[in-house]
Amino acid sequence: MKIHIKNGHVIDPKNNINTKQDIYIAAGKILGVGNKPANFAPNQTIDAEGLIISPGFVDLSARLREPGSEYSATLVSELHAAAAGGVTSIACTPDTQPVLDEPGLVEMLKYRARQINLANVYPLGALTRQLNGKLLTEMCKLTEAGCVGFSQADSSITDTQVLWRACEYAATFGYTLFLRAQDEYLAKNGVAHDGEMASRLGLKGIPAAAEGLAIASILRIAQETNTKIHLCRLSTAEGVALVRDAKKQGIQVTADVSAQHLHLTDFDIGYFNTHANLKPPLRSQRDKDALCAGLKDGTIDAVCSDHTPVNDDAKLLPFAEAEAGATGLELLLPLALKWASQHKLSVLDAISKITSQSAAILGITGGNLSIGSDADIAIFDPEQVWTVTPNQLVSQGKNTPFLGIEMMGKVQYTLLHGQITYQANL
């Protein structure tokens, strides 16, 4: 299939392209950007007048709910949601049922994703067996099966000797550890940020120090072992400051923030709004401001959706008992654009945080429009206004604190390996 995308404005942060150009695709690859290849005769032409053509988005954190939690969502439903959101590459967490701690499970997930063929799925393998924080998994075999890194998902390793050994092993083979920093004891039974709102509502709080203490420990061990660490979903001002200092010291650390934490605070819990029950919890205004500033100055490298579809029954429980998480694949673009607009940054700045920056962290070849690369492309209207409603969301999970909120920015086409996987009702 040969496709000509014409009249669109191309934004490719990795190659510093930000101009109106045409794109030419053949055999699933990008054949030309700007200049038409010789003897190119397209089978299909996409008119992108008034639209932006960018690399397909790369999401660093999504729960696809297979295997084991198909009552909340399925691989098919969530990869359709990814296509609708322009997301062409997804790093999925290992906290499935069973946990992704065996090569056979990883191979099965990769096979299923290839059969569906709506997004590239990059599994993060479990760092410890059953995510119990005690015995290390066979990282070499999991890497051979298709894992791009190793994670504890939302579980902690309380035994620092285990973490030290994991870092030593990962450093030996050049693996990246994807860790969400939280002191398990300080956070025990907590469901909200330890602040005024939690006190008013009578909710058990998680202090910001729970993140800071854990980050300090992780970074110190990473420094000693020379390990590549990616800190997932920072939520506090203290966390941002620690990462900033670590980078200045030359520690191999990167970090991301969820799109929700760039726009919401603990006051958005309101009257026990379970859609705002997230992990990590929504923090204070000061924390939110620090996260936005950290993303702007490069301390935080990327934005993720932290996509977590939850079935309605699990969200209808009292706040403290409700399952945490929000659907996010389809909101990654508009929330990134909103952050850039609020901080007087360009669309290119926003797109870099969900394409090339994320791809570099994962160590994959996606997130760019280089000639010869896979034609994984998102074409979107940055000015289209739409309201988040359950009917608008393709994901099986309709749980998001942004229900009823107007968004700006909507994907019109998504291409994966040169094939159109999503087309909006134009």
C-alpha positions as CSV (number, residue, x, y, z in Angstrom):
1,M,0.0,0.0,0.0
2,K,1.3,3.4,-1.1
3,I,-0.1,6.4,0.8
4,H,0.4,10.1,0.1
5,I,-0.4,12.4,3.1
6,K,-0.7,15.9,1.6
7,N,-1.2,19.5,2.8
8,G,-0.5,18.7,6.4
9,H,1.8,20.5,8.9
10,V,4.5,18.0,9.9
11,I,5.8,18.1,13.4
12,D,8.7,15.7,14.2
13,P,10.6,16.7,17.3
14,K,13.4,14.2,16.9
15,N,14.3,15.5,13.4
16,N,13.3,19.1,14.4
17,I,10.7,19.3,11.6
18,N,8.0,21.9,12.1
19,T,6.7,22.9,8.7
20,K,4.0,22.2,6.1
21,Q,5.2,19.1,4.1
22,D,3.8,16.0,2.4
23,I,4.6,12.5,3.5
24,Y,5.0,9.5,1.3
25,I,4.6,5.9,2.5
26,A,5.3,2.6,0.9
27,A,5.5,-1.0,2.2
28,G,4.8,0.2,5.7
29,K,7.8,2.6,5.8
30,I,8.2,6.3,5.4
31,L,9.6,6.8,1.9
32,G,9.8,10.6,1.8
33,V,9.2,13.7,3.8
34,G,8.7,16.8,1.7
35,N,10.3,15.5,-1.5
36,K,8.2,13.1,-3.6
37,P,10.2,9.9,-4.4
38,A,10.7,9.1,-8.0
39,N,7.9,7.2,-9.8
40,F,5.7,7.3,-6.7
41,A,2.1,6.5,-7.5
42,P,-0.1,6.4,-4.4
43,N,-3.0,3.9,-3.9
44,Q,-4.5,6.3,-1.4
45,T,-4.3,10.0,-0.7
46,I,-5.1,11.6,2.7
47,D,-5.8,15.3,2.6
48,A,-4.5,16.7,5.9
49,E,-5.3,20.3,5.2
50,G,-5.6,22.2,8.6
51,L,-4.2,19.1,10.4
52,I,-0.9,18.2,12.1
53,I,1.0,15.1,11.1
54,S,3.2,13.7,13.9
55,P,4.8,10.5,14.9
56,G,2.4,8.1,16.5
57,F,2.4,8.7,20.3
58,V,4.4,6.5,22.6
59,D,2.8,5.8,26.0
60,L,5.1,4.8,28.8
61,S,2.4,3.3,31.1
62,A,-0.8,1.5,30.2
63,R,-2.7,-1.4,31.7
64,L,-4.3,-3.4,28.9
65,R,-6.0,-5.7,31.4
66,E,-5.0,-9.0,29.7
67,P,-4.5,-11.5,30.9
68,G,-6.8,-11.8,34.0
69,S,-8.9,-8.7,34.2
70,E,-11.0,-8.9,31.0
71,Y,-14.1,-7.9,33.0
72,S,-12.5,-4.4,33.1
73,A,-11.2,-4.3,29.5
74,T,-9.7,-6.5,26.9
75,L,-6.6,-6.2,24.7
76,V,-8.9,-5.7,21.7
77,S,-10.9,-2.9,23.3
78,E,-7.9,-1.0,24.7
79,L,-5.8,-1.3,21.5
80,H,-8.8,0.2,19.6
81,A,-8.7,3.0,22.2
82,A,-5.0,3.5,21.6
83,A,-5.6,3.8,17.9
84,A,-8.4,6.4,18.5
85,G,-5.9,8.3,20.7
86,G,-3.1,8.2,18.1
87,V,-1.0,6.0,20.3
88,T,1.0,3.5,18.2
89,S,3.4,2.2,20.9
90,I,2.5,1.2,24.4
91,A,4.6,0.0,27.4
92,C,2.3,-2.2,29.4
93,T,2.9,-2.9,33.1
94,P,3.5,-6.4,34.5
95,D,0.7,-6.4,37.1
96,T,-1.6,-8.7,35.1
97,Q,-3.1,-11.9,36.4
98,P,-0.9,-13.9,36.2
99,V,2.0,-11.5,36.6
100,L,4.3,-11.1,33.6
101,D,7.2,-12.9,35.3
102,E,7.5,-15.9,32.8
103,P,8.7,-15.7,29.2
104,G,5.7,-17.7,28.0
105,L,3.3,-15.1,29.3
106,V,5.2,-12.3,27.6
107,E,5.3,-14.2,24.3
108,M,1.6,-14.8,24.5
109,L,0.9,-11.1,25.1
110,K,3.1,-10.1,22.2
111,Y,1.5,-12.7,19.9
112,R,-2.0,-11.5,20.8
113,A,-1.0,-7.9,20.1
114,R,0.5,-8.7,16.8
115,Q,-2.7,-10.5,15.8
116,I,-4.8,-7.5,16.7
117,N,-2.3,-5.2,15.0
118,L,-3.5,-1.9,16.3
119,A,-0.5,-0.8,18.3
120,N,3.0,-1.9,19.1
121,V,3.0,-3.4,22.5
122,Y,6.2,-3.4,24.6
123,P,5.8,-5.4,27.8
124,L,7.7,-4.4,31.0
125,G,8.6,-7.6,32.8
126,A,8.1,-8.1,36.5
127,L,11.3,-7.3,38.4
128,T,10.6,-9.8,41.1
129,R,8.5,-13.0,41.0
130,Q,4.8,-12.3,41.5
131,L,5.9,-8.7,42.2
132,N,6.5,-9.8,45.8
133,G,9.8,-7.9,46.2
134,K,11.8,-10.9,47.2
135,L,13.1,-13.1,44.4
136,L,14.4,-11.7,41.1
137,T,12.9,-12.9,37.9
138,E,15.0,-14.3,35.0
139,M,15.5,-11.0,33.3
140,C,17.6,-12.3,30.4
141,K,14.9,-14.8,29.4
142,L,12.2,-12.2,29.8
143,T,14.2,-9.8,27.6
144,E,14.6,-12.5,24.9
145,A,10.8,-13.0,25.1
146,G,10.2,-9.3,24.3
147,C,10.4,-7.2,27.5
148,V,12.0,-3.8,27.1
149,G,12.5,-3.2,30.8
150,F,11.5,-4.3,34.3
151,S,9.0,-2.9,36.7
152,Q,7.3,-3.5,40.0
153,A,4.2,-1.7,38.8
154,D,2.6,-0.2,41.9
155,S,4.4,-2.7,44.3
156,S,7.5,-1.7,46.3
157,I,10.7,-3.5,47.1
158,T,11.0,-2.9,50.8
159,D,14.2,-5.0,51.1
160,T,17.0,-2.6,49.8
161,Q,19.3,-5.6,49.4
162,V,17.0,-7.1,46.9
163,L,16.8,-3.7,45.1
164,W,20.6,-3.4,45.2
165,R,21.0,-6.9,43.6
166,A,18.3,-6.1,41.0
167,C,20.2,-2.9,40.1
168,E,23.5,-4.7,39.9
169,Y,22.0,-7.3,37.6
170,A,20.3,-4.7,35.4
171,A,23.5,-2.7,35.1
172,T,25.5,-5.7,34.0
173,F,23.2,-6.2,31.0
174,G,22.1,-2.6,30.3
175,Y,18.5,-3.1,31.3
176,T,16.3,-0.2,32.5
177,L,14.3,-0.5,35.7
178,F,11.0,1.3,35.7
179,L,10.1,2.1,39.3
180,R,7.3,4.0,41.0
181,A,8.8,5.4,44.1
182,Q,6.7,5.1,47.3
183,D,7.6,4.1,50.8
184,E,5.3,1.2,51.5
185,Y,5.0,1.9,55.2
186,L,4.3,5.6,55.0
187,A,1.7,4.9,52.3
188,K,0.1,2.0,54.1
189,N,-3.7,2.0,53.7
190,G,-3.6,5.6,52.2
191,V,-5.9,6.6,49.5
192,A,-5.4,10.4,49.1
193,H,-2.8,13.1,49.5
194,D,-2.1,13.8,53.1
195,G,-3.4,17.3,53.2
196,E,-6.4,19.5,54.0
197,M,-8.8,17.7,51.6
198,A,-8.1,14.2,53.0
199,S,-8.6,15.6,56.5
200,R,-11.9,17.1,55.6
201,L,-13.2,14.0,54.0
202,G,-11.8,11.7,56.7
203,L,-9.6,9.8,54.2
204,K,-6.3,8.1,55.1
205,G,-3.5,10.2,53.7
206,I,-0.3,9.4,51.9
207,P,2.3,12.0,52.7
208,A,4.5,13.5,50.0
209,A,7.5,12.3,51.9
210,A,6.5,8.7,51.0
211,E,7.7,9.5,47.5
212,G,10.7,11.5,48.4
213,L,12.1,8.9,50.8
214,A,11.7,6.2,48.2
215,I,13.3,8.2,45.4
216,A,16.3,9.1,47.6
217,S,16.9,5.4,48.3
218,I,16.5,4.4,44.7
219,L,18.8,7.1,43.4
220,R,21.5,6.3,45.9
221,I,21.5,2.7,45.0
222,A,21.4,3.6,41.2
223,Q,24.4,5.8,41.7
224,E,26.4,3.1,43.4
225,T,25.5,0.4,40.9
226,N,25.5,2.7,37.7
227,T,22.0,1.5,36.8
228,K,19.6,3.1,34.4
229,I,16.5,4.0,36.4
230,H,13.2,5.4,35.1
231,L,11.0,6.9,37.8
232,C,7.4,6.4,36.8
233,R,4.6,8.9,37.5
234,L,6.3,11.5,39.8
235,S,3.7,13.3,41.9
236,T,5.5,15.6,44.3
237,A,7.6,18.8,44.3
238,E,10.2,16.9,46.4
239,G,10.4,14.2,43.8
240,V,11.0,16.7,41.0
241,A,13.8,18.4,43.1
242,L,15.5,15.1,43.8
243,V,15.5,14.1,40.1
244,R,16.8,17.5,39.1
245,D,19.7,17.2,41.5
246,A,20.4,13.5,40.5
247,K,20.6,14.5,36.8
248,K,23.1,17.2,37.7
249,Q,25.2,14.6,39.5
250,G,25.2,12.4,36.3
251,I,23.0,9.6,37.7
252,Q,21.3,7.7,34.9
253,V,17.8,8.7,35.7
254,T,14.7,9.7,33.6
255,A,11.2,10.4,34.8
256,D,7.7,10.8,33.6
257,V,4.4,12.2,34.9
258,S,0.9,11.2,34.3
259,A,-1.3,13.5,32.2
260,Q,-3.8,13.7,35.0
261,H,-1.3,15.1,37.5
262,L,-0.4,18.0,35.3
263,H,-4.0,19.3,35.5
264,L,-5.6,18.1,38.7
265,T,-5.0,18.4,42.5
266,D,-6.3,16.7,45.6
267,F,-9.1,19.3,45.7
268,D,-10.5,17.6,42.5
269,I,-11.6,14.7,44.7
270,G,-14.5,17.0,45.6
271,Y,-17.2,15.0,47.3
272,F,-15.6,11.6,47.1
273,N,-15.3,11.5,43.3
274,T,-13.9,8.0,42.8
275,H,-12.8,8.9,39.3
276,A,-10.1,11.0,41.0
277,N,-8.9,8.1,43.0
278,L,-5.5,7.5,41.4
279,K,-2.1,6.0,42.1
280,P,-0.1,8.0,43.0
281,P,-2.8,10.2,44.5
282,L,-3.5,13.7,43.2
283,R,-1.3,16.1,45.2
284,S,-1.4,19.7,46.2
285,Q,-1.3,22.8,44.0
286,R,2.3,23.3,44.9
287,D,3.1,19.8,43.7
288,K,1.2,20.2,40.5
289,D,3.0,23.5,39.7
290,A,6.4,21.8,40.4
291,L,5.5,18.9,38.1
292,C,4.5,21.3,35.3
293,A,7.7,23.3,35.8
294,G,9.8,20.1,35.9
295,L,8.3,18.9,32.6
296,K,9.0,22.3,31.1
297,D,12.7,22.5,32.1
298,G,13.4,18.9,31.2
299,T,13.7,17.4,34.7
300,I,10.7,15.3,33.8
301,D,11.3,13.7,30.4
302,A,7.9,12.5,29.3
303,V,4.2,12.4,29.8
304,C,2.3,9.1,30.1
305,S,-1.4,8.3,30.1
306,D,-1.3,5.9,33.1
307,H,-4.2,4.2,31.3
308,T,-6.1,2.1,33.8
309,P,-9.6,1.0,32.7
310,V,-11.8,0.1,35.7
311,N,-15.3,-1.4,35.5
312,D,-18.2,0.7,36.8
313,D,-18.9,-1.5,39.8
314,A,-15.4,-1.0,41.1
315,K,-15.8,2.8,40.9
316,L,-19.2,2.8,42.6
317,L,-17.8,1.8,45.9
318,P,-16.9,4.3,48.7
319,F,-13.8,6.3,47.9
320,A,-11.5,4.4,50.1
321,E,-12.7,1.0,48.7
322,A,-12.9,2.0,45.1
323,E,-10.3,0.7,42.6
324,A,-7.8,3.4,41.7
325,G,-7.1,4.5,38.1
326,A,-8.4,6.4,35.1
327,T,-8.7,5.7,31.4
328,G,-6.2,7.8,29.5
329,L,-5.1,6.6,26.1
330,E,-7.6,8.9,24.3
331,L,-6.8,11.9,26.5
332,L,-3.0,11.8,26.2
333,L,-2.9,14.2,23.2
334,P,-5.4,16.9,24.4
335,L,-3.9,16.9,27.9
336,A,-0.4,17.3,26.6
337,L,-1.5,20.1,24.3
338,K,-3.3,21.8,27.2
339,W,-0.2,21.7,29.3
340,A,1.9,23.3,26.5
341,S,-0.7,26.0,25.9
342,Q,-1.0,26.9,29.6
343,H,2.8,27.3,29.8
344,K,3.2,29.2,26.5
345,L,5.0,26.3,24.8
346,S,4.7,25.1,21.2
347,V,2.8,22.1,19.9
348,L,6.3,20.7,19.1
349,D,7.2,20.9,22.8
350,A,4.0,19.0,23.7
351,I,4.5,16.3,21.0
352,S,8.1,15.7,22.0
353,K,7.0,14.6,25.5
354,I,4.7,11.9,24.1
355,T,6.8,10.7,21.1
356,S,10.6,11.0,20.8
357,Q,11.3,11.4,24.5
358,S,9.2,8.4,25.5
359,A,10.7,6.3,22.7
360,A,14.2,7.1,23.9
361,I,13.4,6.0,27.4
362,L,12.0,2.7,26.1
363,G,15.0,2.3,23.7
364,I,12.7,1.7,20.7
365,T,12.9,3.0,17.2
366,G,9.5,4.7,17.1
367,G,8.4,8.2,17.9
368,N,9.8,9.9,14.8
369,L,9.2,10.4,11.1
370,S,12.7,9.6,9.8
371,I,12.9,8.2,6.2
372,G,13.0,4.5,6.4
373,S,11.3,4.2,9.7
374,D,8.0,2.5,10.3
375,A,5.0,4.6,9.2
376,D,3.5,4.9,12.6
377,I,1.7,8.2,12.4
378,A,-1.0,10.3,14.1
379,I,-2.9,13.0,12.2
380,F,-4.8,15.3,14.4
381,D,-6.7,18.6,14.6
382,P,-5.2,20.7,17.3
383,E,-8.2,23.1,17.3
384,Q,-11.1,20.6,17.5
385,V,-13.1,21.0,20.7
386,W,-14.9,18.0,22.1
387,T,-16.4,16.9,25.3
388,V,-15.3,13.9,27.2
389,T,-18.3,11.6,27.6
390,P,-18.6,7.8,28.0
391,N,-20.0,7.6,24.5
392,Q,-17.0,9.5,23.1
393,L,-14.5,7.0,24.7
394,V,-13.6,3.9,22.8
395,S,-12.0,2.3,25.8
396,Q,-14.0,-0.2,27.7
397,G,-13.2,1.8,30.8
398,K,-15.2,5.0,31.0
399,N,-13.6,6.1,34.3
400,T,-11.9,9.5,34.1
401,P,-12.0,12.6,36.3
402,F,-12.4,14.6,33.0
403,L,-15.9,13.4,32.3
404,G,-18.0,16.3,31.1
405,I,-14.9,18.5,30.5
406,E,-14.2,20.1,27.1
407,M,-10.9,19.1,25.4
408,M,-9.0,20.7,22.5
409,G,-7.2,18.4,20.1
410,K,-8.6,15.3,18.4
411,V,-7.0,12.5,16.3
412,Q,-8.4,12.2,12.8
413,Y,-6.2,9.3,11.5
414,T,-3.9,6.8,13.0
415,L,-1.5,4.7,10.9
416,L,0.4,1.7,12.1
417,H,3.1,0.2,9.8
418,G,1.5,2.2,6.9
419,Q,-2.0,0.9,7.4
420,I,-4.9,3.1,8.6
421,T,-6.0,1.7,12.0
422,Y,-8.3,4.6,12.9
423,Q,-10.3,7.2,11.0
424,A,-12.6,9.7,12.7
425,N,-16.0,10.4,11.4
426,L,-15.0,13.3,9.3
